[in-house]
Amino acid sequence: MRTIARVALEKKWQGLIREQQRSDLSVSAFCRQHDFSDQSFYNWRKRLSEDCKDEPVRFALVETSPSGAGRPAPLELILANGDRLRIAPGADAATLRTVLNVLRESRGHR
């Protein structure tokens, strides 16, 4: 059973993890800026991702608009464990399928 203090601590770390993901900072730089260790960040990120690993995959509707520079923008996927997968414009579909299959297989072997 989770206590109120535990739930509050989880919410705090969920917010910090989201904030780091939205920032352009590395995990190390973000942790230095917020005065806690990288290890604490990684431990909480793993713990919170394990708590929700049974949740179904969610998708978001994405609207496209012309990019300002006339170039296609890269695609960034944020995985359940907090890792980011950046896909450059023009990436080969076969390579992308291979990467996604490896990610699916590794998720099943945890």
Long-range contacts (C-beta under 8 A, 24 or more apart in sequence): 10-48, 10-51, 13-44, 13-45, 13-48, 14-48, 16-41, 16-44, 17-41, 17-44, 17-45, 17-48, 17-82, 21-78, 21-82, 21-84, 45-81, 45-82, 46-81, 49-80, 49-81, 49-82, 52-80, 53-80, 53-110, 79-103, 80-107
